Amino acid sequence: MNEKNIIPFTDFAKVDLRVARILEAERVEGSDKLLRLQVSLGDEKRRQILAGIGKKYTPEELIGREIIIVANLEPRSLMGFESQGMLLAAGDAAGPVLLQPDTEVSPGLEIH
């Protein structure tokens, strides 16, 4: 590991990782990989996240799945939509693989 990539624990502690449930998913017109997700973090209102996972996942197969998101990321505009977080995925030549709990848990649960 390159020493430039090492961050202090206090920086890592700022990242708010949460379980989110995907309520809706649709393709973003004009993009072959971007999906627009509406997710629930439990008691909070819905949150919109845009993710470049559309070459591997269809919107229909994502509905109801639990994923892990960075909940306190500064919003960012992508193709005219605001993304209010980022989902976590691993990736290789086969494409992205969503990180998710191995059993069902409540949306909004904090990741430790």
Backbone atoms as SQL, in Angstrom:
CREATE TABLE atoms (id INTEGER PRIMARY KEY, chain TEXT, resi INTEGER, resn TEXT, atom TEXT, x REAL, y REAL, z REAL);
INSERT INTO atoms VALUES
  (1, 'A', 1, 'MET', 'N', 0.846, -1.176, 0.000),
  (2, 'A', 1, 'MET', 'CA', 0.000, 0.000, 0.000),
  (3, 'A', 1, 'MET', 'C', 0.889, 1.236, 0.000),
  (4, 'A', 2, 'ASN', 'N', 0.519, 2.200, -0.795),
  (5, 'A', 2, 'ASN', 'CA', 1.236, 3.459, -0.885),
  (6, 'A', 2, 'ASN', 'C', 0.891, 4.332, 0.321),
  (7, 'A', 3, 'GLU', 'N', 1.891, 4.902, 0.968),
  (8, 'A', 3, 'GLU', 'CA', 1.652, 5.720, 2.164),
  (9, 'A', 3, 'GLU', 'C', 0.753, 6.908, 1.885),
  (10, 'A', 4, 'LYS', 'N', 0.724, 7.396, 0.656),
  (11, 'A', 4, 'LYS', 'CA', -0.153, 8.523, 0.315),
  (12, 'A', 4, 'LYS', 'C', -1.626, 8.149, 0.457),
  (13, 'A', 5, 'ASN', 'N', -1.934, 6.864, 0.392),
  (14, 'A', 5, 'ASN', 'CA', -3.322, 6.412, 0.486),
  (15, 'A', 5, 'ASN', 'C', -3.794, 6.206, 1.917),
  (16, 'A', 6, 'ILE', 'N', -2.905, 6.289, 2.870),
  (17, 'A', 6, 'ILE', 'CA', -3.265, 6.072, 4.264),
  (18, 'A', 6, 'ILE', 'C', -3.925, 7.333, 4.818),
  (19, 'A', 7, 'ILE', 'N', -5.082, 7.133, 5.459),
  (20, 'A', 7, 'ILE', 'CA', -5.785, 8.261, 6.071),
  (21, 'A', 7, 'ILE', 'C', -5.877, 8.033, 7.572),
  (22, 'A', 8, 'PRO', 'N', -5.943, 9.093, 8.338),
  (23, 'A', 8, 'PRO', 'CA', -6.108, 8.908, 9.782),
  (24, 'A', 8, 'PRO', 'C', -7.508, 8.379, 10.103),
  (25, 'A', 9, 'PHE', 'N', -7.614, 7.675, 11.206),
  (26, 'A', 9, 'PHE', 'CA', -8.907, 7.122, 11.622),
  (27, 'A', 9, 'PHE', 'C', -9.956, 8.213, 11.759),
  (28, 'A', 10, 'THR', 'N', -9.551, 9.392, 12.196),
  (29, 'A', 10, 'THR', 'CA', -10.519, 10.486, 12.362),
  (30, 'A', 10, 'THR', 'C', -11.174, 10.858, 11.037),
  (31, 'A', 11, 'ASP', 'N', -10.448, 10.747, 9.914),
  (32, 'A', 11, 'ASP', 'CA', -11.054, 10.998, 8.598),
  (33, 'A', 11, 'ASP', 'C', -12.045, 9.895, 8.251),
  (34, 'A', 12, 'PHE', 'N', -11.668, 8.638, 8.481),
  (35, 'A', 12, 'PHE', 'CA', -12.573, 7.520, 8.197),
  (36, 'A', 12, 'PHE', 'C', -13.843, 7.624, 9.039),
  (37, 'A', 13, 'ALA', 'N', -13.714, 8.052, 10.281),
  (38, 'A', 13, 'ALA', 'CA', -14.863, 8.142, 11.186),
  (39, 'A', 13, 'ALA', 'C', -15.896, 9.157, 10.695),
  (40, 'A', 14, 'LYS', 'N', -15.523, 10.036, 9.797),
  (41, 'A', 14, 'LYS', 'CA', -16.459, 11.023, 9.240),
  (42, 'A', 14, 'LYS', 'C', -17.422, 10.407, 8.230),
  (43, 'A', 15, 'VAL', 'N', -17.072, 9.252, 7.684),
  (44, 'A', 15, 'VAL', 'CA', -17.890, 8.608, 6.660),
  (45, 'A', 15, 'VAL', 'C', -19.066, 7.900, 7.325),
  (46, 'A', 16, 'ASP', 'N', -20.281, 8.256, 6.914),
  (47, 'A', 16, 'ASP', 'CA', -21.505, 7.668, 7.464),
  (48, 'A', 16, 'ASP', 'C', -22.000, 6.583, 6.512),
  (49, 'A', 17, 'LEU', 'N', -21.680, 5.323, 6.825),
  (50, 'A', 17, 'LEU', 'CA', -22.112, 4.185, 6.021),
  (51, 'A', 17, 'LEU', 'C', -23.415, 3.651, 6.590),
  (52, 'A', 18, 'ARG', 'N', -24.406, 3.456, 5.711),
  (53, 'A', 18, 'ARG', 'CA', -25.734, 3.000, 6.135),
  (54, 'A', 18, 'ARG', 'C', -26.269, 1.929, 5.198),
  (55, 'A', 19, 'VAL', 'N', -27.197, 1.127, 5.721),
  (56, 'A', 19, 'VAL', 'CA', -27.960, 0.190, 4.903),
  (57, 'A', 19, 'VAL', 'C', -29.119, 0.969, 4.293),
  (58, 'A', 20, 'ALA', 'N', -29.327, 0.785, 2.999),
  (59, 'A', 20, 'ALA', 'CA', -30.451, 1.421, 2.311),
  (60, 'A', 20, 'ALA', 'C', -31.206, 0.357, 1.529),
  (61, 'A', 21, 'ARG', 'N', -32.515, 0.509, 1.431),
  (62, 'A', 21, 'ARG', 'CA', -33.348, -0.411, 0.625),
  (63, 'A', 21, 'ARG', 'C', -33.755, 0.316, -0.653),
  (64, 'A', 22, 'ILE', 'N', -33.543, -0.340, -1.776),
  (65, 'A', 22, 'ILE', 'CA', -33.908, 0.247, -3.066),
  (66, 'A', 22, 'ILE', 'C', -35.418, 0.109, -3.264),
  (67, 'A', 23, 'LEU', 'N', -36.089, 1.247, -3.406),
  (68, 'A', 23, 'LEU', 'CA', -37.538, 1.280, -3.590),
  (69, 'A', 23, 'LEU', 'C', -37.919, 1.366, -5.064),
  (70, 'A', 24, 'GLU', 'N', -37.157, 2.133, -5.826),
  (71, 'A', 24, 'GLU', 'CA', -37.407, 2.312, -7.255),
  (72, 'A', 24, 'GLU', 'C', -36.075, 2.382, -7.976),
  (73, 'A', 25, 'ALA', 'N', -36.073, 1.966, -9.233),
  (74, 'A', 25, 'ALA', 'CA', -34.864, 2.044, -10.050),
  (75, 'A', 25, 'ALA', 'C', -35.283, 2.238, -11.498),
  (76, 'A', 26, 'GLU', 'N', -34.551, 3.103, -12.199),
  (77, 'A', 26, 'GLU', 'CA', -34.816, 3.315, -13.620),
  (78, 'A', 26, 'GLU', 'C', -33.542, 3.751, -14.322),
  (79, 'A', 27, 'ARG', 'N', -33.502, 3.500, -15.604),
  (80, 'A', 27, 'ARG', 'CA', -32.369, 3.918, -16.418),
  (81, 'A', 27, 'ARG', 'C', -32.428, 5.424, -16.638),
  (82, 'A', 28, 'VAL', 'N', -31.258, 6.040, -16.716),
  (83, 'A', 28, 'VAL', 'CA', -31.175, 7.462, -17.038),
  (84, 'A', 28, 'VAL', 'C', -31.052, 7.579, -18.552),
  (85, 'A', 29, 'GLU', 'N', -31.988, 8.282, -19.151),
  (86, 'A', 29, 'GLU', 'CA', -31.997, 8.442, -20.601),
  (87, 'A', 29, 'GLU', 'C', -30.695, 9.100, -21.065),
  (88, 'A', 30, 'GLY', 'N', -30.097, 8.533, -22.116),
  (89, 'A', 30, 'GLY', 'CA', -28.857, 9.063, -22.656),
  (90, 'A', 30, 'GLY', 'C', -27.612, 8.422, -22.079),
  (91, 'A', 31, 'SER', 'N', -27.778, 7.482, -21.157),
  (92, 'A', 31, 'SER', 'CA', -26.642, 6.781, -20.565),
  (93, 'A', 31, 'SER', 'C', -26.865, 5.279, -20.652),
  (94, 'A', 32, 'ASP', 'N', -25.821, 4.547, -21.012),
  (95, 'A', 32, 'ASP', 'CA', -25.967, 3.082, -21.072),
  (96, 'A', 32, 'ASP', 'C', -25.647, 2.402, -19.755),
  (97, 'A', 33, 'LYS', 'N', -25.080, 3.156, -18.789),
  (98, 'A', 33, 'LYS', 'CA', -24.741, 2.513, -17.517),
  (99, 'A', 33, 'LYS', 'C', -25.331, 3.177, -16.284),
  (100, 'A', 34, 'LEU', 'N', -25.839, 4.387, -16.402),
  (101, 'A', 34, 'LEU', 'CA', -26.312, 5.117, -15.233),
  (102, 'A', 34, 'LEU', 'C', -27.748, 4.743, -14.867),
  (103, 'A', 35, 'LEU', 'N', -27.959, 4.377, -13.581),
  (104, 'A', 35, 'LEU', 'CA', -29.291, 4.093, -13.060),
  (105, 'A', 35, 'LEU', 'C', -29.627, 5.125, -11.986),
  (106, 'A', 36, 'ARG', 'N', -30.896, 5.506, -11.935),
  (107, 'A', 36, 'ARG', 'CA', -31.388, 6.423, -10.908),
  (108, 'A', 36, 'ARG', 'C', -32.169, 5.594, -9.896),
  (109, 'A', 37, 'LEU', 'N', -31.699, 5.597, -8.655),
  (110, 'A', 37, 'LEU', 'CA', -32.304, 4.792, -7.594),
  (111, 'A', 37, 'LEU', 'C', -32.987, 5.696, -6.576),
  (112, 'A', 38, 'GLN', 'N', -34.154, 5.289, -6.114),
  (113, 'A', 38, 'GLN', 'CA', -34.817, 5.902, -4.966),
  (114, 'A', 38, 'GLN', 'C', -34.641, 4.906, -3.824),
  (115, 'A', 39, 'VAL', 'N', -34.002, 5.346, -2.745),
  (116, 'A', 39, 'VAL', 'CA', -33.718, 4.438, -1.643),
  (117, 'A', 39, 'VAL', 'C', -34.333, 4.943, -0.345),
  (118, 'A', 40, 'SER', 'N', -34.556, 4.013, 0.574),
  (119, 'A', 40, 'SER', 'CA', -35.066, 4.329, 1.905),
  (120, 'A', 40, 'SER', 'C', -33.963, 4.094, 2.924),
  (121, 'A', 41, 'LEU', 'N', -33.855, 5.053, 3.849),
  (122, 'A', 41, 'LEU', 'CA', -32.952, 4.884, 4.986),
  (123, 'A', 41, 'LEU', 'C', -33.768, 4.763, 6.267),
  (124, 'A', 42, 'GLY', 'N', -34.935, 4.159, 6.173),
  (125, 'A', 42, 'GLY', 'CA', -35.793, 3.982, 7.344),
  (126, 'A', 42, 'GLY', 'C', -36.731, 5.154, 7.521),
  (127, 'A', 43, 'ASP', 'N', -36.614, 5.860, 8.657),
  (128, 'A', 43, 'ASP', 'CA', -37.535, 6.945, 8.966),
  (129, 'A', 43, 'ASP', 'C', -37.342, 8.180, 8.096),
  (130, 'A', 44, 'GLU', 'N', -36.166, 8.321, 7.483),
  (131, 'A', 44, 'GLU', 'CA', -35.925, 9.473, 6.628),
  (132, 'A', 44, 'GLU', 'C', -36.775, 9.391, 5.373),
  (133, 'A', 45, 'LYS', 'N', -36.962, 10.544, 4.734),
  (134, 'A', 45, 'LYS', 'CA', -37.641, 10.518, 3.442),
  (135, 'A', 45, 'LYS', 'C', -36.749, 9.820, 2.430),
  (136, 'A', 46, 'ARG', 'N', -37.287, 9.577, 1.254),
  (137, 'A', 46, 'ARG', 'CA', -36.518, 8.927, 0.205),
  (138, 'A', 46, 'ARG', 'C', -35.314, 9.752, -0.191),
  (139, 'A', 47, 'ARG', 'N', -34.332, 9.048, -0.689),
  (140, 'A', 47, 'ARG', 'CA', -33.116, 9.688, -1.159),
  (141, 'A', 47, 'ARG', 'C', -32.819, 9.150, -2.554),
  (142, 'A', 48, 'GLN', 'N', -32.322, 10.011, -3.417),
  (143, 'A', 48, 'GLN', 'CA', -31.995, 9.632, -4.788),
  (144, 'A', 48, 'GLN', 'C', -30.490, 9.434, -4.925),
  (145, 'A', 49, 'ILE', 'N', -30.122, 8.306, -5.516),
  (146, 'A', 49, 'ILE', 'CA', -28.712, 8.011, -5.766),
  (147, 'A', 49, 'ILE', 'C', -28.573, 7.589, -7.226),
  (148, 'A', 50, 'LEU', 'N', -27.597, 8.147, -7.901),
  (149, 'A', 50, 'LEU', 'CA', -27.281, 7.735, -9.262),
  (150, 'A', 50, 'LEU', 'C', -26.048, 6.851, -9.214),
  (151, 'A', 51, 'ALA', 'N', -26.090, 5.749, -9.958),
  (152, 'A', 51, 'ALA', 'CA', -24.991, 4.783, -9.905),
  (153, 'A', 51, 'ALA', 'C', -24.725, 4.221, -11.294),
  (154, 'A', 52, 'GLY', 'N', -23.462, 4.051, -11.619),
  (155, 'A', 52, 'GLY', 'CA', -23.054, 3.519, -12.917),
  (156, 'A', 52, 'GLY', 'C', -23.000, 2.012, -12.932),
  (157, 'A', 53, 'ILE', 'N', -24.123, 1.376, -12.659),
  (158, 'A', 53, 'ILE', 'CA', -24.181, -0.087, -12.568),
  (159, 'A', 53, 'ILE', 'C', -25.118, -0.703, -13.604),
  (160, 'A', 54, 'GLY', 'N', -25.602, 0.115, -14.546),
  (161, 'A', 54, 'GLY', 'CA', -26.628, -0.318, -15.485),
  (162, 'A', 54, 'GLY', 'C', -26.199, -1.331, -16.525),
  (163, 'A', 55, 'LYS', 'N', -24.911, -1.525, -16.727),
  (164, 'A', 55, 'LYS', 'CA', -24.474, -2.564, -17.665),
  (165, 'A', 55, 'LYS', 'C', -24.535, -3.948, -17.033),
  (166, 'A', 56, 'LYS', 'N', -24.513, -4.006, -15.710),
  (167, 'A', 56, 'LYS', 'CA', -24.528, -5.291, -15.005),
  (168, 'A', 56, 'LYS', 'C', -25.896, -5.608, -14.401),
  (169, 'A', 57, 'TYR', 'N', -26.616, -4.567, -13.945),
  (170, 'A', 57, 'TYR', 'CA', -27.885, -4.767, -13.250),
  (171, 'A', 57, 'TYR', 'C', -29.026, -4.098, -14.004),
  (172, 'A', 58, 'THR', 'N', -30.177, -4.767, -14.030),
  (173, 'A', 58, 'THR', 'CA', -31.377, -4.147, -14.585),
  (174, 'A', 58, 'THR', 'C', -32.135, -3.476, -13.445),
  (175, 'A', 59, 'PRO', 'N', -32.889, -2.426, -13.748),
  (176, 'A', 59, 'PRO', 'CA', -33.662, -1.780, -12.681),
  (177, 'A', 59, 'PRO', 'C', -34.584, -2.758, -11.949),
  (178, 'A', 60, 'GLU', 'N', -35.203, -3.662, -12.685),
  (179, 'A', 60, 'GLU', 'CA', -36.171, -4.595, -12.092),
  (180, 'A', 60, 'GLU', 'C', -35.550, -5.512, -11.038),
  (181, 'A', 61, 'GLU', 'N', -34.322, -5.934, -11.237),
  (182, 'A', 61, 'GLU', 'CA', -33.696, -6.859, -10.282),
  (183, 'A', 61, 'GLU', 'C', -33.190, -6.161, -9.024),
  (184, 'A', 62, 'LEU', 'N', -33.179, -4.840, -9.024),
  (185, 'A', 62, 'LEU', 'CA', -32.670, -4.088, -7.874),
  (186, 'A', 62, 'LEU', 'C', -33.750, -3.750, -6.849),
  (187, 'A', 63, 'ILE', 'N', -34.995, -3.678, -7.273),
  (188, 'A', 63, 'ILE', 'CA', -36.085, -3.283, -6.379),
  (189, 'A', 63, 'ILE', 'C', -36.130, -4.221, -5.169),
  (190, 'A', 64, 'GLY', 'N', -36.146, -3.631, -3.977),
  (191, 'A', 64, 'GLY', 'CA', -36.227, -4.406, -2.740),
  (192, 'A', 64, 'GLY', 'C', -34.885, -4.838, -2.175),
  (193, 'A', 65, 'ARG', 'N', -33.816, -4.704, -2.924),
  (194, 'A', 65, 'ARG', 'CA', -32.494, -5.116, -2.432),
  (195, 'A', 65, 'ARG', 'C', -31.961, -4.120, -1.422),
  (196, 'A', 66, 'GLU', 'N', -31.225, -4.641, -0.476),
  (197, 'A', 66, 'GLU', 'CA', -30.532, -3.790, 0.493),
  (198, 'A', 66, 'GLU', 'C', -29.098, -3.609, 0.014),
  (199, 'A', 67, 'ILE', 'N', -28.620, -2.374, 0.115),
  (200, 'A', 67, 'ILE', 'CA', -27.271, -2.039, -0.298),
  (201, 'A', 67, 'ILE', 'C', -26.616, -1.217, 0.798),
  (202, 'A', 68, 'ILE', 'N', -25.340, -0.982, 0.667),
  (203, 'A', 68, 'ILE', 'CA', -24.604, -0.123, 1.587),
  (204, 'A', 68, 'ILE', 'C', -24.306, 1.180, 0.856),
  (205, 'A', 69, 'ILE', 'N', -24.589, 2.313, 1.519),
  (206, 'A', 69, 'ILE', 'CA', -24.332, 3.607, 0.899),
  (207, 'A', 69, 'ILE', 'C', -23.512, 4.508, 1.818),
  (208, 'A', 70, 'VAL', 'N', -22.852, 5.482, 1.205),
  (209, 'A', 70, 'VAL', 'CA', -22.249, 6.587, 1.939),
  (210, 'A', 70, 'VAL', 'C', -23.350, 7.634, 2.030),
  (211, 'A', 71, 'ALA', 'N', -23.868, 7.836, 3.248),
  (212, 'A', 71, 'ALA', 'CA', -25.050, 8.678, 3.434),
  (213, 'A', 71, 'ALA', 'C', -24.724, 10.159, 3.592),
  (214, 'A', 72, 'ASN', 'N', -23.501, 10.498, 3.929),
  (215, 'A', 72, 'ASN', 'CA', -23.187, 11.907, 4.182),
  (216, 'A', 72, 'ASN', 'C', -22.271, 12.511, 3.117),
  (217, 'A', 73, 'LEU', 'N', -22.341, 11.976, 1.912),
  (218, 'A', 73, 'LEU', 'CA', -21.564, 12.518, 0.808),
  (219, 'A', 73, 'LEU', 'C', -22.245, 13.773, 0.274),
  (220, 'A', 74, 'GLU', 'N', -21.458, 14.776, -0.049),
  (221, 'A', 74, 'GLU', 'CA', -22.000, 16.005, -0.610),
  (222, 'A', 74, 'GLU', 'C', -22.766, 15.682, -1.899),
  (223, 'A', 75, 'PRO', 'N', -24.002, 16.215, -2.067),
  (224, 'A', 75, 'PRO', 'CA', -24.763, 15.950, -3.295),
  (225, 'A', 75, 'PRO', 'C', -23.987, 16.384, -4.535),
  (226, 'A', 76, 'ARG', 'N', -24.232, 15.663, -5.628),
  (227, 'A', 76, 'ARG', 'CA', -23.541, 15.924, -6.888),
  (228, 'A', 76, 'ARG', 'C', -24.526, 15.783, -8.037),
  (229, 'A', 77, 'SER', 'N', -24.408, 16.635, -9.029),
  (230, 'A', 77, 'SER', 'CA', -25.295, 16.595, -10.190),
  (231, 'A', 77, 'SER', 'C', -24.679, 15.724, -11.281),
  (232, 'A', 78, 'LEU', 'N', -25.479, 14.765, -11.771),
  (233, 'A', 78, 'LEU', 'CA', -25.066, 13.888, -12.862),
  (234, 'A', 78, 'LEU', 'C', -26.184, 13.845, -13.890),
  (235, 'A', 79, 'MET', 'N', -25.880, 14.228, -15.116),
  (236, 'A', 79, 'MET', 'CA', -26.840, 14.199, -16.224),
  (237, 'A', 79, 'MET', 'C', -28.177, 14.843, -15.850),
  (238, 'A', 80, 'GLY', 'N', -28.117, 15.928, -15.115),
  (239, 'A', 80, 'GLY', 'CA', -29.316, 16.677, -14.778),
  (240, 'A', 80, 'GLY', 'C', -30.053, 16.205, -13.530),
  (241, 'A', 81, 'PHE', 'N', -29.544, 15.206, -12.846),
  (242, 'A', 81, 'PHE', 'CA', -30.161, 14.691, -11.624),
  (243, 'A', 81, 'PHE', 'C', -29.202, 14.870, -10.451),
  (244, 'A', 82, 'GLU', 'N', -29.750, 15.107, -9.270),
  (245, 'A', 82, 'GLU', 'CA', -28.916, 15.208, -8.077),
  (246, 'A', 82, 'GLU', 'C', -28.767, 13.836, -7.433),
  (247, 'A', 83, 'SER', 'N', -27.516, 13.440, -7.181),
  (248, 'A', 83, 'SER', 'CA', -27.239, 12.206, -6.470),
  (249, 'A', 83, 'SER', 'C', -26.925, 12.566, -5.023),
  (250, 'A', 84, 'GLN', 'N', -27.655, 11.946, -4.097),
  (251, 'A', 84, 'GLN', 'CA', -27.575, 12.295, -2.674),
  (252, 'A', 84, 'GLN', 'C', -26.900, 11.205, -1.862),
  (253, 'A', 85, 'GLY', 'N', -25.854, 10.636, -2.399),
  (254, 'A', 85, 'GLY', 'CA', -25.110, 9.574, -1.734),
  (255, 'A', 85, 'GLY', 'C', -24.403, 8.731, -2.764),
  (256, 'A', 86, 'MET', 'N', -23.745, 7.680, -2.314),
  (257, 'A', 86, 'MET', 'CA', -23.039, 6.775, -3.213),
  (258, 'A', 86, 'MET', 'C', -23.176, 5.356, -2.689),
  (259, 'A', 87, 'LEU', 'N', -23.523, 4.433, -3.594),
  (260, 'A', 87, 'LEU', 'CA', -23.566, 3.037, -3.163),
  (261, 'A', 87, 'LEU', 'C', -22.173, 2.453, -3.230),
  (262, 'A', 88, 'LEU', 'N', -21.939, 1.415, -2.442),
  (263, 'A', 88, 'LEU', 'CA', -20.637, 0.755, -2.427),
  (264, 'A', 88, 'LEU', 'C', -20.701, -0.512, -3.269),
  (265, 'A', 89, 'ALA', 'N', -19.689, -0.674, -4.113),
  (266, 'A', 89, 'ALA', 'CA', -19.599, -1.849, -4.973),
  (267, 'A', 89, 'ALA', 'C', -18.140, -2.186, -5.180),
  (268, 'A', 90, 'ALA', 'N', -17.878, -3.456, -5.356),
  (269, 'A', 90, 'ALA', 'CA', -16.553, -3.913, -5.772),
  (270, 'A', 90, 'ALA', 'C', -16.613, -4.044, -7.289),
  (271, 'A', 91, 'GLY', 'N', -15.481, -4.045, -7.939),
  (272, 'A', 91, 'GLY', 'CA', -15.518, -4.155, -9.387),
  (273, 'A', 91, 'GLY', 'C', -14.309, -4.852, -9.946),
  (274, 'A', 92, 'ASP', 'N', -14.536, -5.565, -11.038),
  (275, 'A', 92, 'ASP', 'CA', -13.454, -6.194, -11.784),
  (276, 'A', 92, 'ASP', 'C', -13.855, -6.193, -13.252),
  (277, 'A', 93, 'ALA', 'N', -13.196, -6.996, -14.060),
  (278, 'A', 93, 'ALA', 'CA', -13.482, -7.024, -15.498),
  (279, 'A', 93, 'ALA', 'C', -14.935, -7.429, -15.791),
  (280, 'A', 94, 'ALA', 'N', -15.562, -8.181, -14.894),
  (281, 'A', 94, 'ALA', 'CA', -16.947, -8.616, -15.092),
  (282, 'A', 94, 'ALA', 'C', -17.951, -7.522, -14.745),
  (283, 'A', 95, 'GLY', 'N', -17.482, -6.429, -14.129),
  (284, 'A', 95, 'GLY', 'CA', -18.375, -5.331, -13.776),
  (285, 'A', 95, 'GLY', 'C', -18.530, -5.182, -12.288),
  (286, 'A', 96, 'PRO', 'N', -19.397, -4.249, -11.875),
  (287, 'A', 96, 'PRO', 'CA', -19.578, -3.982, -10.446),
  (288, 'A', 96, 'PRO', 'C', -20.353, -5.091, -9.733),
  (289, 'A', 97, 'VAL', 'N', -20.035, -5.263, -8.452),
  (290, 'A', 97, 'VAL', 'CA', -20.754, -6.199, -7.577),
  (291, 'A', 97, 'VAL', 'C', -21.185, -5.396, -6.356),
  (292, 'A', 98, 'LEU', 'N', -22.485, -5.316, -6.129),
  (293, 'A', 98, 'LEU', 'CA', -23.008, -4.535, -5.013),
  (294, 'A', 98, 'LEU', 'C', -22.644, -5.155, -3.675),
  (295, 'A', 99, 'LEU', 'N', -22.265, -4.299, -2.724),
  (296, 'A', 99, 'LEU', 'CA', -22.041, -4.764, -1.362),
  (297, 'A', 99, 'LEU', 'C', -23.377, -4.699, -0.643),
  (298, 'A', 100, 'GLN', 'N', -23.701, -5.776, 0.067),
  (299, 'A', 100, 'GLN', 'CA', -24.991, -5.832, 0.746),
  (300, 'A', 100, 'GLN', 'C', -24.893, -6.706, 1.981),
  (301, 'A', 101, 'PRO', 'N', -25.814, -6.490, 2.954),
  (302, 'A', 101, 'PRO', 'CA', -25.822, -7.350, 4.147),
  (303, 'A', 101, 'PRO', 'C', -26.128, -8.794, 3.746),
  (304, 'A', 102, 'ASP', 'N', -25.624, -9.746, 4.510),
  (305, 'A', 102, 'ASP', 'CA', -25.891, -11.148, 4.176),
  (306, 'A', 102, 'ASP', 'C', -27.223, -11.646, 4.721),
  (307, 'A', 103, 'THR', 'N', -27.866, -10.852, 5.576),
  (308, 'A', 103, 'THR', 'CA', -29.233, -11.135, 6.014),
  (309, 'A', 103, 'THR', 'C', -30.000, -9.818, 6.003),
  (310, 'A', 104, 'GLU', 'N', -31.320, -9.889, 5.964),
  (311, 'A', 104, 'GLU', 'CA', -32.137, -8.678, 5.925),
  (312, 'A', 104, 'GLU', 'C', -32.013, -7.913, 7.235),
  (313, 'A', 105, 'VAL', 'N', -31.802, -6.616, 7.125),
  (314, 'A', 105, 'VAL', 'CA', -31.722, -5.725, 8.280),
  (315, 'A', 105, 'VAL', 'C', -32.553, -4.485, 7.990),
  (316, 'A', 106, 'SER', 'N', -32.755, -3.660, 8.993),
  (317, 'A', 106, 'SER', 'CA', -33.567, -2.460, 8.846),
  (318, 'A', 106, 'SER', 'C', -32.835, -1.395, 8.044),
  (319, 'A', 107, 'PRO', 'N', -33.532, -0.766, 7.080),
  (320, 'A', 107, 'PRO', 'CA', -32.915, 0.353, 6.366),
  (321, 'A', 107, 'PRO', 'C', -32.534, 1.452, 7.355),
  (322, 'A', 108, 'GLY', 'N', -31.407, 2.096, 7.089),
  (323, 'A', 108, 'GLY', 'CA', -30.917, 3.147, 7.957),
  (324, 'A', 108, 'GLY', 'C', -29.918, 2.674, 8.985),
  (325, 'A', 109, 'LEU', 'N', -29.794, 1.352, 9.130),
  (326, 'A', 109, 'LEU', 'CA', -28.864, 0.818, 10.120),
  (327, 'A', 109, 'LEU', 'C', -27.452, 1.282, 9.802),
  (328, 'A', 110, 'GLU', 'N', -26.752, 1.752, 10.836),
  (329, 'A', 110, 'GLU', 'CA', -25.394, 2.265, 10.674),
  (330, 'A', 110, 'GLU', 'C', -24.411, 1.110, 10.564),
  (331, 'A', 111, 'ILE', 'N', -23.434, 1.257, 9.667),
  (332, 'A', 111, 'ILE', 'CA', -22.376, 0.274, 9.507),
  (333, 'A', 111, 'ILE', 'C', -21.225, 0.655, 10.422),
  (334, 'A', 112, 'HIS', 'N', -20.775, -0.294, 11.226),
  (335, 'A', 112, 'HIS', 'CA', -19.662, -0.041, 12.169),
  (336, 'A', 112, 'HIS', 'C', -18.404, -0.677, 11.634);
